Amino acid sequence: MAVYPIHSLNIKLSNFREKLKHLIAIKNKLKWDLVKLERENEELKARNRQLEDELKLIHKKYSLIQKDFNKSKNFAKIVSNKLTPTDGLAELKDSVERYIIEIDKCIEMLEDTL
């Protein structure tokens, strides 16, 4: 075993202490980063759940709108079948206005339920 002079041992001990302080500082920073990333991860998970809920709601609204759209195709057929040479334009206009009012009521009811 080699014999080191006291001065050399003190230098090595001092270097060791500096390296140890540096490693402790790195460990503390990494621990802080870990806590920060875990918090961010939880926030992102919560945001993801919120977006998934919004997506479900949008899918639900889409399917309702799709059903209404399919019904609106029939509306065009009803109007064209209703239009006969003997019916007046004013009567057709009144019918369309009643349909529009009914559709508006349906939309309001849908918005209230969502």
C-alpha positions in Angstrom: 0.0 0.0 0.0 1.3 3.4 -1.0 1.9 6.0 1.7 0.5 9.4 0.7 1.7 12.7 2.3 -0.9 14.5 4.3 -1.1 17.4 1.8 -1.9 14.9 -1.0 -4.6 13.2 1.1 -6.2 16.6 1.9 -6.3 17.5 -1.8 -7.9 14.1 -2.6 -10.4 14.5 0.2 -11.2 18.0 -0.9 -11.7 16.8 -4.5 -13.9 14.0 -3.3 -16.0 16.4 -1.2 -16.4 18.7 -4.3 -17.5 15.7 -6.5 -19.9 14.5 -3.7 -21.4 18.0 -3.5 -21.7 18.1 -7.3 -23.4 14.7 -7.3 -25.8 15.7 -4.5 -26.7 18.9 -6.4 -27.4 16.8 -9.5 -29.5 14.3 -7.5 -31.5 17.2 -6.0 -32.1 18.7 -9.4 -33.1 15.4 -10.9 -35.5 14.8 -7.9 -37.0 18.3 -8.5 -37.4 17.6 -12.2 -39.0 14.3 -11.5 -41.6 15.9 -9.2 -42.2 18.6 -11.8 -42.7 16.0 -14.6 -45.0 13.8 -12.4 -47.1 16.9 -11.7 -47.2 17.7 -15.5 -48.1 14.1 -16.3 -51.0 14.2 -13.9 -52.2 17.5 -15.5 -51.9 16.0 -18.9 -53.8 12.9 -17.8 -56.6 15.1 -16.5 -56.7 17.2 -19.7 -56.8 13.9 -21.7 -59.8 12.7 -19.7 -61.5 16.0 -20.3 -60.8 15.9 -24.0 -62.1 12.3 -24.1 -65.3 13.4 -22.5 -65.6 16.3 -24.9 -65.1 13.8 -27.8 -67.8 11.6 -26.5 -70.2 14.6 -26.3 -69.2 15.6 -29.9 -69.9 12.1 -31.1 -73.2 12.1 -29.4 -74.1 15.5 -31.0 -72.8 14.3 -34.4 -75.1 11.3 -34.3 -78.1 13.5 -33.4 -77.3 15.9 -36.2 -76.8 13.0 -38.6 -80.3 11.7 -37.7 -81.7 15.2 -38.2 -79.9 15.6 -41.5 -81.5 12.3 -42.7 -84.8 13.7 -41.7 -84.1 16.9 -43.6 -83.7 14.9 -46.8 -87.3 13.8 -46.3 -88.3 17.5 -45.7 -87.3 18.4 -49.2 -89.5 15.5 -50.5 -92.4 16.7 -48.4 -92.1 20.3 -49.7 -91.9 19.1 -53.3 -94.9 16.8 -52.9 -96.9 19.5 -51.2 -96.3 21.9 -54.1 -99.2 21.3 -56.5 -100.4 23.6 -59.2 -103.5 24.5 -57.2 -101.6 25.5 -54.0 -100.6 29.1 -53.7 -97.1 30.3 -53.1 -98.2 32.0 -49.9 -99.6 28.7 -48.5 -96.2 27.0 -49.2 -94.4 29.9 -47.5 -96.6 29.5 -44.4 -95.9 25.8 -44.3 -92.1 26.3 -44.6 -92.2 28.9 -41.9 -94.1 26.5 -39.6 -91.5 23.8 -40.3 -88.7 26.2 -39.6 -90.3 27.2 -36.3 -90.6 23.5 -35.3 -87.0 22.8 -36.3 -85.9 25.8 -34.2 -87.8 24.4 -31.2 -86.2 21.0 -31.7 -82.7 22.6 -31.9 -83.4 24.6 -28.6 -84.5 21.4 -26.9 -81.4 19.6 -28.1 -79.2 22.4 -26.9 -80.9 22.3 -23.5 -80.3 18.6 -23.1 -76.6 18.9 -24.1 
